[in-house]
Amino acid sequence: MAKHPTDPNQLAKRIIGIATGEESDTDEPKKDPAAVALGRRGGLKGGKARAESLSPEKRSEIAKKAAAKRWGK
């Protein structure tokens, strides 16, 4: 359900619009399919692909740095 306006005049206009069918009560933003496809292209393989491309020494260095940040308080 969409959020209704707090101004009484705008609320009245919206209610009339819904009652007459000019306006929908469920105004959800539409997603652009092209943008969704672009976003998922690299997102599904990101971390795994990065881990495979790093050398074991570099991965170990990153892990040690993360552990020091996490536990070094």
PDB file of N, CA, C and O in Angstrom:
ATOM      1  N   MET A   1       0.841  -1.168   0.000  1.00  0.00           N
ATOM      2  CA  MET A   1       0.000   0.000   0.000  1.00  0.00           C
ATOM      3  C   MET A   1       0.890   1.236   0.000  1.00  0.00           C
ATOM      4  O   MET A   1       1.866   1.306   0.748  1.00  0.00           O
ATOM      5  N   ALA A   2       0.559   2.188  -0.822  1.00  0.00           N
ATOM      6  CA  ALA A   2       1.353   3.398  -0.960  1.00  0.00           C
ATOM      7  C   ALA A   2       1.128   4.330   0.225  1.00  0.00           C
ATOM      8  O   ALA A   2       0.071   4.304   0.855  1.00  0.00           O
ATOM      9  N   LYS A   3       2.114   5.140   0.517  1.00  0.00           N
ATOM     10  CA  LYS A   3       2.009   6.107   1.600  1.00  0.00           C
ATOM     11  C   LYS A   3       1.097   7.248   1.150  1.00  0.00           C
ATOM     12  O   LYS A   3       1.257   7.792   0.058  1.00  0.00           O
ATOM     13  N   HIS A   4       0.146   7.597   2.000  1.00  0.00           N
ATOM     14  CA  HIS A   4      -0.808   8.647   1.652  1.00  0.00           C
ATOM     15  C   HIS A   4      -0.286  10.006   2.096  1.00  0.00           C
ATOM     16  O   HIS A   4       0.437  10.096   3.088  1.00  0.00           O
ATOM     17  N   PRO A   5      -0.646  11.071   1.368  1.00  0.00           N
ATOM     18  CA  PRO A   5      -0.197  12.409   1.752  1.00  0.00           C
ATOM     19  C   PRO A   5      -0.824  12.852   3.071  1.00  0.00           C
ATOM     20  O   PRO A   5      -1.921  12.414   3.420  1.00  0.00           O
ATOM     21  N   THR A   6      -0.125  13.720   3.802  1.00  0.00           N
ATOM     22  CA  THR A   6      -0.641  14.201   5.080  1.00  0.00           C
ATOM     23  C   THR A   6      -1.534  15.427   4.914  1.00  0.00           C
ATOM     24  O   THR A   6      -2.348  15.713   5.792  1.00  0.00           O
ATOM     25  N   ASP A   7      -1.398  16.150   3.817  1.00  0.00           N
ATOM     26  CA  ASP A   7      -2.246  17.315   3.564  1.00  0.00           C
ATOM     27  C   ASP A   7      -3.664  16.827   3.256  1.00  0.00           C
ATOM     28  O   ASP A   7      -3.839  15.985   2.375  1.00  0.00           O
ATOM     29  N   PRO A   8      -4.677  17.336   3.960  1.00  0.00           N
ATOM     30  CA  PRO A   8      -6.055  16.854   3.752  1.00  0.00           C
ATOM     31  C   PRO A   8      -6.551  17.041   2.315  1.00  0.00           C
ATOM     32  O   PRO A   8      -7.276  16.189   1.801  1.00  0.00           O
ATOM     33  N   ASN A   9      -6.173  18.135   1.667  1.00  0.00           N
ATOM     34  CA  ASN A   9      -6.624  18.368   0.297  1.00  0.00           C
ATOM     35  C   ASN A   9      -5.992  17.362  -0.665  1.00  0.00           C
ATOM     36  O   ASN A   9      -6.674  16.829  -1.541  1.00  0.00           O
ATOM     37  N   GLN A  10      -4.704  17.104  -0.508  1.00  0.00           N
ATOM     38  CA  GLN A  10      -4.037  16.124  -1.364  1.00  0.00           C
ATOM     39  C   GLN A  10      -4.579  14.717  -1.095  1.00  0.00           C
ATOM     40  O   GLN A  10      -4.730  13.919  -2.021  1.00  0.00           O
ATOM     41  N   LEU A  11      -4.870  14.419   0.168  1.00  0.00           N
ATOM     42  CA  LEU A  11      -5.424  13.120   0.529  1.00  0.00           C
ATOM     43  C   LEU A  11      -6.793  12.945  -0.099  1.00  0.00           C
ATOM     44  O   LEU A  11      -7.099  11.879  -0.634  1.00  0.00           O
ATOM     45  N   ALA A  12      -7.628  13.987  -0.039  1.00  0.00           N
ATOM     46  CA  ALA A  12      -8.962  13.920  -0.640  1.00  0.00           C
ATOM     47  C   ALA A  12      -8.864  13.694  -2.146  1.00  0.00           C
ATOM     48  O   ALA A  12      -9.619  12.895  -2.703  1.00  0.00           O
ATOM     49  N   LYS A  13      -7.940  14.391  -2.811  1.00  0.00           N
ATOM     50  CA  LYS A  13      -7.759  14.223  -4.252  1.00  0.00           C
ATOM     51  C   LYS A  13      -7.331  12.788  -4.562  1.00  0.00           C
ATOM     52  O   LYS A  13      -7.799  12.186  -5.528  1.00  0.00           O
ATOM     53  N   ARG A  14      -6.450  12.257  -3.743  1.00  0.00           N
ATOM     54  CA  ARG A  14      -5.977  10.883  -3.964  1.00  0.00           C
ATOM     55  C   ARG A  14      -7.102   9.872  -3.770  1.00  0.00           C
ATOM     56  O   ARG A  14      -7.225   8.921  -4.542  1.00  0.00           O
ATOM     57  N   ILE A  15      -7.916  10.073  -2.747  1.00  0.00           N
ATOM     58  CA  ILE A  15      -9.027   9.156  -2.489  1.00  0.00           C
ATOM     59  C   ILE A  15     -10.014   9.179  -3.660  1.00  0.00           C
ATOM     60  O   ILE A  15     -10.493   8.131  -4.094  1.00  0.00           O
ATOM     61  N   ILE A  16     -10.314  10.383  -4.170  1.00  0.00           N
ATOM     62  CA  ILE A  16     -11.210  10.504  -5.327  1.00  0.00           C
ATOM     63  C   ILE A  16     -10.582   9.820  -6.541  1.00  0.00           C
ATOM     64  O   ILE A  16     -11.270   9.124  -7.288  1.00  0.00           O
ATOM     65  N   GLY A  17      -9.292  10.014  -6.736  1.00  0.00           N
ATOM     66  CA  GLY A  17      -8.612   9.389  -7.860  1.00  0.00           C
ATOM     67  C   GLY A  17      -8.654   7.873  -7.789  1.00  0.00           C
ATOM     68  O   GLY A  17      -8.845   7.208  -8.807  1.00  0.00           O
ATOM     69  N   ILE A  18      -8.477   7.324  -6.599  1.00  0.00           N
ATOM     70  CA  ILE A  18      -8.537   5.874  -6.414  1.00  0.00           C
ATOM     71  C   ILE A  18      -9.965   5.375  -6.649  1.00  0.00           C
ATOM     72  O   ILE A  18     -10.172   4.346  -7.293  1.00  0.00           O
ATOM     73  N   ALA A  19     -10.953   6.118  -6.117  1.00  0.00           N
ATOM     74  CA  ALA A  19     -12.357   5.711  -6.252  1.00  0.00           C
ATOM     75  C   ALA A  19     -12.817   5.729  -7.704  1.00  0.00           C
ATOM     76  O   ALA A  19     -13.613   4.881  -8.109  1.00  0.00           O
ATOM     77  N   THR A  20     -12.330   6.681  -8.492  1.00  0.00           N
ATOM     78  CA  THR A  20     -12.741   6.782  -9.892  1.00  0.00           C
ATOM     79  C   THR A  20     -11.873   5.936 -10.818  1.00  0.00           C
ATOM     80  O   THR A  20     -12.178   5.808 -12.004  1.00  0.00           O
ATOM     81  N   GLY A  21     -10.797   5.358 -10.291  1.00  0.00           N
ATOM     82  CA  GLY A  21      -9.946   4.506 -11.106  1.00  0.00           C
ATOM     83  C   GLY A  21      -8.873   5.256 -11.871  1.00  0.00           C
ATOM     84  O   GLY A  21      -8.148   4.649 -12.660  1.00  0.00           O
ATOM     85  N   GLU A  22      -8.750   6.561 -11.661  1.00  0.00           N
ATOM     86  CA  GLU A  22      -7.722   7.353 -12.339  1.00  0.00           C
ATOM     87  C   GLU A  22      -6.341   7.124 -11.741  1.00  0.00           C
ATOM     88  O   GLU A  22      -5.321   7.328 -12.399  1.00  0.00           O
ATOM     89  N   GLU A  23      -6.327   6.697 -10.487  1.00  0.00           N
ATOM     90  CA  GLU A  23      -5.073   6.532  -9.759  1.00  0.00           C
ATOM     91  C   GLU A  23      -5.076   5.169  -9.081  1.00  0.00           C
ATOM     92  O   GLU A  23      -6.124   4.674  -8.666  1.00  0.00           O
ATOM     93  N   SER A  24      -3.907   4.570  -8.972  1.00  0.00           N
ATOM     94  CA  SER A  24      -3.794   3.272  -8.331  1.00  0.00           C
ATOM     95  C   SER A  24      -3.366   3.458  -6.880  1.00  0.00           C
ATOM     96  O   SER A  24      -2.605   4.370  -6.558  1.00  0.00           O
ATOM     97  N   ASP A  25      -3.863   2.583  -6.011  1.00  0.00           N
ATOM     98  CA  ASP A  25      -3.499   2.658  -4.597  1.00  0.00           C
ATOM     99  C   ASP A  25      -2.137   2.037  -4.345  1.00  0.00           C
ATOM    100  O   ASP A  25      -1.531   2.295  -3.305  1.00  0.00           O
ATOM    101  N   THR A  26      -1.647   1.233  -5.263  1.00  0.00           N
ATOM    102  CA  THR A  26      -0.355   0.573  -5.095  1.00  0.00           C
ATOM    103  C   THR A  26       0.625   1.131  -6.120  1.00  0.00           C
ATOM    104  O   THR A  26       0.943   0.465  -7.106  1.00  0.00           O
ATOM    105  N   ASP A  27       1.097   2.331  -5.894  1.00  0.00           N
ATOM    106  CA  ASP A  27       2.079   2.956  -6.775  1.00  0.00           C
ATOM    107  C   ASP A  27       3.470   2.517  -6.351  1.00  0.00           C
ATOM    108  O   ASP A  27       4.098   3.145  -5.498  1.00  0.00           O
ATOM    109  N   GLU A  28       3.951   1.426  -6.957  1.00  0.00           N
ATOM    110  CA  GLU A  28       5.282   0.936  -6.649  1.00  0.00           C
ATOM    111  C   GLU A  28       6.228   1.376  -7.758  1.00  0.00           C
ATOM    112  O   GLU A  28       5.857   1.327  -8.930  1.00  0.00           O
ATOM    113  N   PRO A  29       7.431   1.801  -7.420  1.00  0.00           N
ATOM    114  CA  PRO A  29       8.370   2.218  -8.467  1.00  0.00           C
ATOM    115  C   PRO A  29       8.733   1.041  -9.362  1.00  0.00           C
ATOM    116  O   PRO A  29       8.977  -0.064  -8.879  1.00  0.00           O
ATOM    117  N   LYS A  30       8.767   1.280 -10.643  1.00  0.00           N
ATOM    118  CA  LYS A  30       9.106   0.236 -11.615  1.00  0.00           C
ATOM    119  C   LYS A  30      10.619   0.194 -11.788  1.00  0.00           C
ATOM    120  O   LYS A  30      11.281   1.232 -11.820  1.00  0.00           O
ATOM    121  N   LYS A  31      11.157  -1.018 -11.899  1.00  0.00           N
ATOM    122  CA  LYS A  31      12.596  -1.175 -12.105  1.00  0.00           C
ATOM    123  C   LYS A  31      12.870  -1.290 -13.601  1.00  0.00           C
ATOM    124  O   LYS A  31      12.109  -1.909 -14.345  1.00  0.00           O
ATOM    125  N   ASP A  32      13.953  -0.690 -14.013  1.00  0.00           N
ATOM    126  CA  ASP A  32      14.367  -0.754 -15.407  1.00  0.00           C
ATOM    127  C   ASP A  32      15.035  -2.103 -15.641  1.00  0.00           C
ATOM    128  O   ASP A  32      16.064  -2.385 -15.025  1.00  0.00           O
ATOM    129  N   PRO A  33      14.476  -2.955 -16.520  1.00  0.00           N
ATOM    130  CA  PRO A  33      15.062  -4.289 -16.734  1.00  0.00           C
ATOM    131  C   PRO A  33      16.515  -4.234 -17.201  1.00  0.00           C
ATOM    132  O   PRO A  33      17.308  -5.107 -16.850  1.00  0.00           O
ATOM    133  N   ALA A  34      16.869  -3.226 -17.983  1.00  0.00           N
ATOM    134  CA  ALA A  34      18.251  -3.118 -18.454  1.00  0.00           C
ATOM    135  C   ALA A  34      19.197  -2.849 -17.281  1.00  0.00           C
ATOM    136  O   ALA A  34      20.290  -3.413 -17.216  1.00  0.00           O
ATOM    137  N   ALA A  35      18.773  -1.988 -16.361  1.00  0.00           N
ATOM    138  CA  ALA A  35      19.604  -1.671 -15.202  1.00  0.00           C
ATOM    139  C   ALA A  35      19.728  -2.890 -14.284  1.00  0.00           C
ATOM    140  O   ALA A  35      20.790  -3.133 -13.711  1.00  0.00           O
ATOM    141  N   VAL A  36      18.656  -3.646 -14.148  1.00  0.00           N
ATOM    142  CA  VAL A  36      18.688  -4.844 -13.308  1.00  0.00           C
ATOM    143  C   VAL A  36      19.660  -5.867 -13.893  1.00  0.00           C
ATOM    144  O   VAL A  36      20.434  -6.488 -13.165  1.00  0.00           O
ATOM    145  N   ALA A  37      19.611  -6.033 -15.220  1.00  0.00           N
ATOM    146  CA  ALA A  37      20.503  -6.993 -15.877  1.00  0.00           C
ATOM    147  C   ALA A  37      21.962  -6.578 -15.709  1.00  0.00           C
ATOM    148  O   ALA A  37      22.824  -7.423 -15.464  1.00  0.00           O
ATOM    149  N   LEU A  38      22.241  -5.284 -15.839  1.00  0.00           N
ATOM    150  CA  LEU A  38      23.619  -4.811 -15.671  1.00  0.00           C
ATOM    151  C   LEU A  38      24.105  -5.021 -14.246  1.00  0.00           C
ATOM    152  O   LEU A  38      25.262  -5.383 -14.031  1.00  0.00           O
ATOM    153  N   GLY A  39      23.235  -4.796 -13.276  1.00  0.00           N
ATOM    154  CA  GLY A  39      23.619  -4.942 -11.878  1.00  0.00           C
ATOM    155  C   GLY A  39      23.931  -6.373 -11.498  1.00  0.00           C
ATOM    156  O   GLY A  39      24.812  -6.621 -10.675  1.00  0.00           O
ATOM    157  N   ARG A  40      23.219  -7.314 -12.089  1.00  0.00           N
ATOM    158  CA  ARG A  40      23.436  -8.721 -11.730  1.00  0.00           C
ATOM    159  C   ARG A  40      24.568  -9.351 -12.508  1.00  0.00           C
ATOM    160  O   ARG A  40      25.050 -10.420 -12.134  1.00  0.00           O
ATOM    161  N   ARG A  41      25.000  -8.723 -13.567  1.00  0.00           N
ATOM    162  CA  ARG A  41      26.026  -9.336 -14.416  1.00  0.00           C
ATOM    163  C   ARG A  41      27.285  -9.665 -13.621  1.00  0.00           C
ATOM    164  O   ARG A  41      27.774 -10.792 -13.693  1.00  0.00           O
ATOM    165  N   GLY A  42      27.812  -8.722 -12.877  1.00  0.00           N
ATOM    166  CA  GLY A  42      29.043  -8.970 -12.128  1.00  0.00           C
ATOM    167  C   GLY A  42      28.797  -9.334 -10.683  1.00  0.00           C
ATOM    168  O   GLY A  42      29.683  -9.886 -10.031  1.00  0.00           O
ATOM    169  N   GLY A  43      27.619  -9.039 -10.165  1.00  0.00           N
ATOM    170  CA  GLY A  43      27.347  -9.230  -8.753  1.00  0.00           C
ATOM    171  C   GLY A  43      27.323 -10.668  -8.288  1.00  0.00           C
ATOM    172  O   GLY A  43      27.655 -10.950  -7.137  1.00  0.00           O
ATOM    173  N   LEU A  44      26.936 -11.582  -9.159  1.00  0.00           N
ATOM    174  CA  LEU A  44      26.812 -12.971  -8.742  1.00  0.00           C
ATOM    175  C   LEU A  44      28.154 -13.671  -8.613  1.00  0.00           C
ATOM    176  O   LEU A  44      28.259 -14.676  -7.910  1.00  0.00           O
ATOM    177  N   LYS A  45      29.179 -13.161  -9.277  1.00  0.00           N
ATOM    178  CA  LYS A  45      30.468 -13.839  -9.254  1.00  0.00           C
ATOM    179  C   LYS A  45      31.570 -13.016  -8.601  1.00  0.00           C
ATOM    180  O   LYS A  45      32.725 -13.442  -8.584  1.00  0.00           O
ATOM    181  N   GLY A  46      31.238 -11.853  -8.066  1.00  0.00           N
ATOM    182  CA  GLY A  46      32.223 -10.893  -7.587  1.00  0.00           C
ATOM    183  C   GLY A  46      33.255 -11.413  -6.610  1.00  0.00           C
ATOM    184  O   GLY A  46      34.443 -11.436  -6.933  1.00  0.00           O
ATOM    185  N   GLY A  47      32.841 -11.832  -5.422  1.00  0.00           N
ATOM    186  CA  GLY A  47      33.791 -12.240  -4.390  1.00  0.00           C
ATOM    187  C   GLY A  47      34.564 -13.492  -4.753  1.00  0.00           C
ATOM    188  O   GLY A  47      35.763 -13.590  -4.493  1.00  0.00           O
ATOM    189  N   LYS A  48      33.877 -14.445  -5.351  1.00  0.00           N
ATOM    190  CA  LYS A  48      34.530 -15.702  -5.719  1.00  0.00           C
ATOM    191  C   LYS A  48      35.573 -15.464  -6.806  1.00  0.00           C
ATOM    192  O   LYS A  48      36.673 -16.014  -6.748  1.00  0.00           O
ATOM    193  N   ALA A  49      35.224 -14.643  -7.800  1.00  0.00           N
ATOM    194  CA  ALA A  49      36.167 -14.360  -8.884  1.00  0.00           C
ATOM    195  C   ALA A  49      37.380 -13.603  -8.359  1.00  0.00           C
ATOM    196  O   ALA A  49      38.506 -13.845  -8.795  1.00  0.00           O
ATOM    197  N   ARG A  50      37.148 -12.677  -7.411  1.00  0.00           N
ATOM    198  CA  ARG A  50      38.266 -11.924  -6.844  1.00  0.00           C
ATOM    199  C   ARG A  50      39.188 -12.850  -6.058  1.00  0.00           C
ATOM    200  O   ARG A  50      40.410 -12.741  -6.159  1.00  0.00           O
ATOM    201  N   ALA A  51      38.616 -13.750  -5.282  1.00  0.00           N
ATOM    202  CA  ALA A  51      39.432 -14.676  -4.490  1.00  0.00           C
ATOM    203  C   ALA A  51      40.263 -15.581  -5.391  1.00  0.00           C
ATOM    204  O   ALA A  51      41.413 -15.885  -5.073  1.00  0.00           O
ATOM    205  N   GLU A  52      39.689 -16.014  -6.517  1.00  0.00           N
ATOM    206  CA  GLU A  52      40.434 -16.885  -7.428  1.00  0.00           C
ATOM    207  C   GLU A  52      41.569 -16.146  -8.127  1.00  0.00           C
ATOM    208  O   GLU A  52      42.583 -16.747  -8.480  1.00  0.00           O
ATOM    209  N   SER A  53      41.397 -14.839  -8.326  1.00  0.00           N
ATOM    210  CA  SER A  53      42.424 -14.080  -9.038  1.00  0.00           C
ATOM    211  C   SER A  53      43.585 -13.668  -8.140  1.00  0.00           C
ATOM    212  O   SER A  53      44.658 -13.328  -8.639  1.00  0.00           O
ATOM    213  N   LEU A  54      43.387 -13.693  -6.816  1.00  0.00           N
ATOM    214  CA  LEU A  54      44.444 -13.298  -5.887  1.00  0.00           C
ATOM    215  C   LEU A  54      45.401 -14.458  -5.627  1.00  0.00           C
ATOM    216  O   LEU A  54      45.011 -15.626  -5.643  1.00  0.00           O
ATOM    217  N   SER A  55      46.647 -14.108  -5.390  1.00  0.00           N
ATOM    218  CA  SER A  55      47.619 -15.138  -5.019  1.00  0.00           C
ATOM    219  C   SER A  55      47.370 -15.531  -3.556  1.00  0.00           C
ATOM    220  O   SER A  55      46.797 -14.749  -2.798  1.00  0.00           O
ATOM    221  N   PRO A  56      47.794 -16.732  -3.158  1.00  0.00           N
ATOM    222  CA  PRO A  56      47.607 -17.148  -1.765  1.00  0.00           C
ATOM    223  C   PRO A  56      48.257 -16.186  -0.770  1.00  0.00           C
ATOM    224  O   PRO A  56      47.726 -15.959   0.317  1.00  0.00           O
ATOM    225  N   GLU A  57      49.408 -15.621  -1.145  1.00  0.00           N
ATOM    226  CA  GLU A  57      50.082 -14.680  -0.246  1.00  0.00           C
ATOM    227  C   GLU A  57      49.243 -13.415  -0.053  1.00  0.00           C
ATOM    228  O   GLU A  57      49.106 -12.916   1.064  1.00  0.00           O
ATOM    229  N   LYS A  58      48.690 -12.907  -1.141  1.00  0.00           N
ATOM    230  CA  LYS A  58      47.887 -11.681  -1.072  1.00  0.00           C
ATOM    231  C   LYS A  58      46.599 -11.936  -0.277  1.00  0.00           C
ATOM    232  O   LYS A  58      46.184 -11.091   0.517  1.00  0.00           O
ATOM    233  N   ARG A  59      45.964 -13.101  -0.490  1.00  0.00           N
ATOM    234  CA  ARG A  59      44.758 -13.447   0.278  1.00  0.00           C
ATOM    235  C   ARG A  59      45.068 -13.520   1.758  1.00  0.00           C
ATOM    236  O   ARG A  59      44.287 -13.049   2.585  1.00  0.00           O
ATOM    237  N   SER A  60      46.208 -14.111   2.097  1.00  0.00           N
ATOM    238  CA  SER A  60      46.616 -14.226   3.492  1.00  0.00           C
ATOM    239  C   SER A  60      46.863 -12.849   4.098  1.00  0.00           C
ATOM    240  O   SER A  60      46.494 -12.592   5.244  1.00  0.00           O
ATOM    241  N   GLU A  61      47.482 -11.976   3.330  1.00  0.00           N
ATOM    242  CA  GLU A  61      47.747 -10.613   3.800  1.00  0.00           C
ATOM    243  C   GLU A  61      46.433  -9.869   4.075  1.00  0.00           C
ATOM    244  O   GLU A  61      46.301  -9.186   5.090  1.00  0.00           O
ATOM    245  N   ILE A  62      45.479 -10.008   3.175  1.00  0.00           N
ATOM    246  CA  ILE A  62      44.175  -9.352   3.349  1.00  0.00           C
ATOM    247  C   ILE A  62      43.464  -9.916   4.578  1.00  0.00           C
ATOM    248  O   ILE A  62      42.862  -9.164   5.345  1.00  0.00           O
ATOM    249  N   ALA A  63      43.530 -11.242   4.771  1.00  0.00           N
ATOM    250  CA  ALA A  63      42.875 -11.877   5.907  1.00  0.00           C
ATOM    251  C   ALA A  63      43.504 -11.434   7.226  1.00  0.00           C
ATOM    252  O   ALA A  63      42.790 -11.190   8.198  1.00  0.00           O
ATOM    253  N   LYS A  64      44.833 -11.328   7.269  1.00  0.00           N
ATOM    254  CA  LYS A  64      45.509 -10.877   8.491  1.00  0.00           C
ATOM    255  C   LYS A  64      45.131  -9.446   8.831  1.00  0.00           C
ATOM    256  O   LYS A  64      44.910  -9.115   9.996  1.00  0.00           O
ATOM    257  N   LYS A  65      45.057  -8.594   7.810  1.00  0.00           N
ATOM    258  CA  LYS A  65      44.674  -7.194   8.017  1.00  0.00           C
ATOM    259  C   LYS A  65      43.244  -7.107   8.554  1.00  0.00           C
ATOM    260  O   LYS A  65      42.963  -6.318   9.457  1.00  0.00           O
ATOM    261  N   ALA A  66      42.336  -7.923   7.993  1.00  0.00           N
ATOM    262  CA  ALA A  66      40.946  -7.939   8.449  1.00  0.00           C
ATOM    263  C   ALA A  66      40.846  -8.424   9.893  1.00  0.00           C
ATOM    264  O   ALA A  66      40.097  -7.860  10.692  1.00  0.00           O
ATOM    265  N   ALA A  67      41.597  -9.463  10.223  1.00  0.00           N
ATOM    266  CA  ALA A  67      41.562 -10.004  11.594  1.00  0.00           C
ATOM    267  C   ALA A  67      42.114  -8.984  12.577  1.00  0.00           C
ATOM    268  O   ALA A  67      41.592  -8.846  13.683  1.00  0.00           O
ATOM    269  N   ALA A  68      43.167  -8.265  12.188  1.00  0.00           N
ATOM    270  CA  ALA A  68      43.734  -7.265  13.078  1.00  0.00           C
ATOM    271  C   ALA A  68      42.723  -6.145  13.334  1.00  0.00           C
ATOM    272  O   ALA A  68      42.614  -5.662  14.461  1.00  0.00           O
ATOM    273  N   LYS A  69      41.989  -5.730  12.311  1.00  0.00           N
ATOM    274  CA  LYS A  69      40.972  -4.703  12.486  1.00  0.00           C
ATOM    275  C   LYS A  69      39.839  -5.206  13.371  1.00  0.00           C
ATOM    276  O   LYS A  69      39.342  -4.491  14.242  1.00  0.00           O
ATOM    277  N   ARG A  70      39.440  -6.456  13.126  1.00  0.00           N
ATOM    278  CA  ARG A  70      38.304  -7.033  13.847  1.00  0.00           C
ATOM    279  C   ARG A  70      38.603  -7.237  15.315  1.00  0.00           C
ATOM    280  O   ARG A  70      37.762  -6.939  16.164  1.00  0.00           O
ATOM    281  N   TRP A  71      39.790  -7.741  15.633  1.00  0.00           N
ATOM    282  CA  TRP A  71      40.091  -8.131  17.001  1.00  0.00           C
ATOM    283  C   TRP A  71      41.050  -7.181  17.713  1.00  0.00           C
ATOM    284  O   TRP A  71      41.342  -7.384  18.892  1.00  0.00           O
ATOM    285  N   GLY A  72      41.540  -6.167  17.040  1.00  0.00           N
ATOM    286  CA  GLY A  72      42.546  -5.297  17.640  1.00  0.00           C
ATOM    287  C   GLY A  72      42.011  -4.128  18.432  1.00  0.00           C
ATOM    288  O   GLY A  72      42.675  -3.096  18.520  1.00  0.00           O
ATOM    289  N   LYS A  73      40.839  -4.256  19.008  1.00  0.00           N
ATOM    290  CA  LYS A  73      40.253  -3.138  19.773  1.00  0.00           C
ATOM    291  C   LYS A  73      40.761  -3.092  21.191  1.00  0.00           C
ATOM    292  O   LYS A  73      40.367  -2.216  21.960  1.00  0.00           O
TER     293      LYS A  73
END
